[in-house]
Amino acid sequence: MRYISPFPELFRHTPWCLLVVLLAACSDGDDDTHTTPVVLTPLDTYTSIDERTSTLYIKDLPGSVGNTYESGHIPIFFNLEDHAIINPHDTDGAWLTLPQGKAQDNHWDVCFSGIYNSYITFNNGTIADTPGYGGTGQGGMVVLDALFDELDEAPADEVFDAFMAEQTSSGWHDFPVGHKGWYFYSLQSHIMSAISGVTIVVRTGDGKFAKLEMKTLYLGDPENPTVNTPAPYFTFRYFLQADGSRNLSTR
């Protein structure tokens, strides 16, 4: 049985800046266990931070909105340290294609590309068929069956290398067969559903480590999205270890 994501159900309908999330189990009356309040502080329109753990929460961040399967979705490049998309935008705020050569620096960490920006890849200048190929990026990625808050350390470089030798992005799980994805796709409803208990460990463009958990690509994180629900709008959380170590503990 897969783990149910720890994103509180309240996040579905309540602005994160107004939430106080209680993260400990209730006491059984015989011990001193008590709830621990964690305040999410807004940083900008789409980002809040849990200051106790330095975990960042991104909610409803627009991707390549307004495009379709037929027209294609432009790649969206995201900087984890700045919690910001680095693509330029037009006067209406719509994202534009990254200028030629800009993907070859280390100022971005993850790229959301493919249909509805649903495929996540990394910034590495040495790996062909990735956006940063030929550049200075030192990044990498490995997708693990691990609970976000229980993943305390980034794996060894050999684990990253083995994963990236098999695949250079993560999206639709088991498509093609064996692909380690972060979502299931229903051929009946044509809806993407994030897989609970999957954490993406990222080595950033400048060689630091982070862990990331995707929640949804649908605006407002509806309980039952349809093909008419606006997408892609990114909702995810991540923790970036600023000191360069592999310590990813958020307990």
ZANUGU-856515 format. One record per residue (C-alpha): x, y, z; residue in three letters. Coordinates in steps of 0.1 Angstrom, whole numbers, plus 5000, padded with zeros to 4 digits. Layout:
! ZANUGU-856515
XYZALA/...
! end
This chain:
! ZANUGU-856515
500050005000MET/501350344991ARG/501750625016TYR/499250905016ILE/500951235009SER/501651445040PRO/500351755022PHE/497551855046PRO/494051835031GLU/493552195042LEU/495952305015PHE/493452204989ARG/491152504996HIS/492952745019THR/495652995011PRO/498952865026TRP/499753195042CYS/496753155064LEU/497452805076LEU/498952665108VAL/499652295102VAL/499652065132LEU/502251795126LEU/502251565156ALA/499751295167ALA/497351355195CYS/498251235229SER/496650905241ASP/496351065275GLY/499150865291ASP/502151045275ASP/503251405270ASP/502951405232THR/501551735219HIS/500951905186THR/503652115172THR/502452425153PRO/504352505121VAL/503552845106VAL/503852885069LEU/505153235062THR/504453385027PRO/507553495007LEU/505853594975ASP/502653534955THR/503253154950TYR/505753064978THR/505553005015SER/508152875039ILE/508052655070ASP/510652835089GLU/511252555114ARG/512452315086THR/513252565058SER/510852375036THR/509452585007LEU/505952534994TYR/505052644959ILE/501352664951LYS/499552734918ASP/502752874900LEU/501752914864PRO/503752704839GLY/503352724801SER/499652814805VAL/497452874775GLY/499152604753ASN/497652274743THR/498951924735TYR/498852014699GLU/500652354703SER/503152224728GLY/504352364761HIS/507652564763ILE/510152434788PRO/510052614822ILE/513352654841PHE/513252694879PHE/515852814903ASN/515452644937LEU/517452894957GLU/515553194944ASP/512252994943HIS/511653144909ALA/511153074872ILE/514053224851ILE/512253234818ASN/511453584804PRO/507853674801HIS/505753904779ASP/503754214790THR/500753984800ASP/503053774822GLY/503053474800ALA/506353284800TRP/508553304769LEU/511153054756THR/514553084773LEU/516953274751PRO/519453054732GLN/522452954753GLY/520853064786LYS/520052694795ALA/523852634794GLN/524652814826ASP/524152694862ASN/521452944872HIS/518652694870TRP/518152364888ASP/515052184874VAL/513252214841CYS/509552134836PHE/509152024800SER/507051804777GLY/503251784777ILE/501752014803TYR/505352074817ASN/504951734834SER/508451604828TYR/511151704853ILE/514851714844THR/518051844857PHE/520852084847ASN/523951894837ASN/526352004810GLY/527751664803THR/524651454796ILE/523351464761ALA/519651514754ASP/519151734784THR/518552114783PRO/521852204799GLY/524051984777TYR/527252164767GLY/527052404796GLY/528352444831THR/525652274851GLY/526652014877GLN/523251884884GLY/521551554886GLY/518451374898MET/517251044913VAL/513650944920VAL/513150744952LEU/510350554968ASP/510750755001ALA/508650975022LEU/509651345020PHE/510051405057ASP/511851065063GLU/514451115036LEU/517351255056ASP/520351235032GLU/521051264995ALA/522350944981PRO/525850884969ALA/526951014935ASP/526950654922GLU/523250634928VAL/522650954908PHE/524850824880ASP/523050494878ALA/519650664876PHE/520750914850MET/522250634829ALA/518750494826GLU/516650804823GLN/517151184821THR/513751294832SER/510751194854SER/507151214844GLY/504550954835TRP/505350644856HIS/506150324837ASP/505850494803PHE/507950374787PRO/508050054807VAL/510550094836GLY/510450474836HIS/510450594872LYS/507850864872GLY/506251094897TRP/502651064884TYR/500250804870PHE/498250894839TYR/494750764832SER/494050674796LEU/490350674806GLN/490051014823SER/493251164808HIS/494151294843ILE/497651304859MET/497751194896SER/500851244917ALA/502150924932ILE/502250944970SER/505550844987GLY/507750954958VAL/510551204964THR/512851344938ILE/516351424950VAL/518051694930VAL/521651794926ARG/521352154917THR/523152334888GLY/525852444912ASP/526252114929GLY/524052144961LYS/521351894971PHE/517651924975ALA/514651704979LYS/511351774961LEU/507851634962GLU/505351714935MET/501651754945LYS/499751854913THR/499752044880LEU/496152144883TYR/495052494894LEU/493652494929GLY/494552124935ASP/490952004930PRO/490051664945GLU/488651554912ASN/490251744883PRO/488851704848THR/490251774813VAL/488852124817ASN/490752204849THR/493352464841PRO/496952334838ALA/499852344842PRO/500052524876TYR/502752384897PHE/502152284934THR/505052114951PHE/507352144981ARG/511052124985TYR/514052155008PHE/517352294996LEU/520452225017GLN/522352565014ALA/525552445030ASP/526352205002GLY/526151895024SER/523951585017ARG/521951655049ASN/518251675038LEU/516651625072SER/513451825078THR/512251645110ARG/
! end
